[in-house]
């Protein structure tokens, strides 16, 4: 008897629809699986066979053939086990085939018949909805995650017999439908606040400007000057994620298996801080079966690169294109993968190996050694950092100061207002913030009056700016104007934006 069961798999961060076709016929007892399968999918044959036996299903020996279609697409993962088992049971007559036609079945089987969680359920259930499927059977631990997809019936099961009973019992399906959850209690609590940062007024102002436009930020200063402290608090001044953004972030974390079962919806802005020994594949994604890297895990949030010159040169240079495109494109023989990377990159570094240059009372590095250290950061990568700001050493008085500092909530209110102005202005361009503007957008939304145009022409020639640096100065000036509530970019806005490039000229010339 022939049976067809719908299942899903993940390719990149997207779900793909897979048909599991099962045929049970007379002949020599055999269990074969075909359809361009990876090793873990081929091993499903033994997992399913023993799981059926240990779940109490006595099946007469027959010739069992399972095909995963389309046959020209390589099947990866363990999400097909439950679909294969239910297809076999339907082919043997233990389940009516009609109950499986409008459903998608996802889950890995243990030898005891238990249904184990799999990564990427959010992507798979979303793709199943787009394919016209009315409901999904998923592992119990993935039920809350799958239920985030609106207008989709999702039922979680703990073992194979429970899945069979669910399909055999009329009305049981409707009782298992869960409503998507989005409540104020899900709002993030970061546990850190800008009020804890004493001194560093200029550094905090630069962080506010960067957050207001989602601009990349480079901080240079000696050890212990508060660079990491400021970086870790930047997510606290970013506006809350919208539901659409939360689902986008959760989808990436789901594919990577990083969503906790009790909180399947990411409501806080991501903050990723990889160690400087990280490989370029871990930063941008990749592997034999490409997976998202740190850039994508920081999507809609902050990627913090501490000790920037200590990263391998290849790891830094591979960031250049994703920082420009805000996406990672990986090509393999089996296909191309697109991972979102719309994040704010915050980097911190010392000005020399010992960290104290140009304070010659403490720095013993020679001029040539300082230059070699700084040259680890290439000019093309520097051009992609919108703001470059110094974090000077903190004195004793600033450390011990007990005056009240601005809280993250106060700064966030200004940042949120700037975001609203940007979204209103850029609504027809299909982008959300100033950092996303291309050269075409800059010419449209960052027009300068004659006086400001003359100022920029003089600065362009004097500093020898690249076209990329010129556009980034205009985008930062536009953000500063948004923080001031101004419709036009004025000289003071350009002056502040240019100040954030002065340190680059000072250290790198």
Buried (B, 14 or more C-beta within 10 A) or exposed (E): EEBBBBBBBBBBBBBBBBBBBBBBEEEEEEBEBEBBBEEBBBBBBEBBBBBBEBBEBEBEEBBBBBBBBEEEBBBBBBBBBBBBBBBBBBBBEBBEBEBBEEBBBBBBBBEEBBBBBBBBBBBBBBBBBEEEBBBBBBBBBBBBBBBBBEEBBBBBBBBBEBBBEBBEEEEEBEEBEBEBEBEEEBEBEBEBBBBEBBBBEBBBBBBBBBBBBBBBBBBBBBEEBBBBBBBBBBBBBBBBBEBEBBBBBBBBBBBBEEBEBEEBBBBBBBBBBBEBEBBBBBBBBBEEBBBBBBBBBBBBBBBBBBBBBBBBEEBBBBBBBBBEEBBBBBEEEBEEBBBBBBBBBBBBBBBBBBBBBEBEEEBEBEEEBBBBBBEBBBEBBBBBBBBBBBBBBBEEEBEEEEEEBBBBEEBBEBBBBBBEBBEEBBEEBEBBBBBBBEEEBBEBBBEBEEEBEEBBEEBBEEBEBBEBBBBBBBBBBBBBBBBBEBEEBBBEBBBBBBBBBEBBBEBBE
